[in-house]
């Protein structure tokens, strides 16, 4: 038995139905997961960039202190402490770094001090998922020791107006 509508009555059709609700919610879930994974990737990349910036700052601090020291041994000790203090000041633990010190034999005016620093940068930890681990960041730097210093002359010293040979 169908009910008859009066003549001239406006027929209203339902615009929204329940069809496609499940497909729409799957699309929303996939979108949220893509956004979450993308955010994790960006945060991990940012962690590595921040670690590289901190490592570069520690290398610059090391070289600044080392090239102004009176001897290679004192310079290495003071510069190592300065680099570690720089990392601690930026919020990094100094236990996860290794520093390759300059050659002590090249210490002296016009000597080239080359230092390398390796730092472990932690990646984001997600509760309920595996630990993503660490990423090792390396920063290198080199600086010429001041040629006009009052110390024993190094092998690269050249007298006669120009301080450093080459």
Secondary structure, DSSP 4 states (H G I P E B T S, - for coil): --PPPPTTPPP---S--STTHHHHHHHHHHHHHHHHHHHHHHHHHHHHHHHHHHHHHHHHHHHHHHTT-SSHHHHHHHHHHHHHHHHHHTT--GGGEEEEPPPGGG-STTPEEEEEEEEEEEPPP-TTS----EEEEEEEEEEEPPTT-SS---TTB--SS--B--
